[in-house]
Amino acid sequence: MLGKVYDGDGVVVAPPQKLDKALWDEITVALITPLSEGDEEAVSLDAMIEQASKSMREGGQAFETLQRQQRTVDHKPAQMLKVRYHEKATDRDWIEELVFIQGPDGEIYSVALKCSPENLARLEPLFAGVLESWALPEPEPPAGAEEENAPKQAPPASKPVPPRH
């Protein structure tokens, strides 16, 4: 694990590599928008894709969209954006594959692979494995709901037990 991101709501992981850490291939997993509360409208997956693209442009990255698609991850709606860009600060080419997943309460999670183009073929199957294993915890029922929704058990039938011979 390289460290926490998004104020502790995410982590960056990477295998040890021989290069400077700024040049490491990595996967980031994070909760990027919290649960929507009350009248707040949840941020859409399209808005997240647009925000990610805008951040790259504002960071001075000339990027090329390689692929964009709608997906389902853990039976939840998701969208993927795959881009290629040249990072001026490191003078390095990168491929980023960003998957935004809509949670059951309107929250959005991000799973992202950032790697050099020459490592994409090796790392993309690992990234796909992270997405295939993705499982959000089921929301907990409100307090007291368990008792109300619990199936009523009938009393045991009083059948006579046949004698054993």
Summary of the structure (lengths in Angstrom):
residues: 165
radius of gyration: 23.0
end to end distance: 65.7
largest distance: 87.9
contacts: 378
relative contact order: 0.15
helix: 25%
strand: 35%
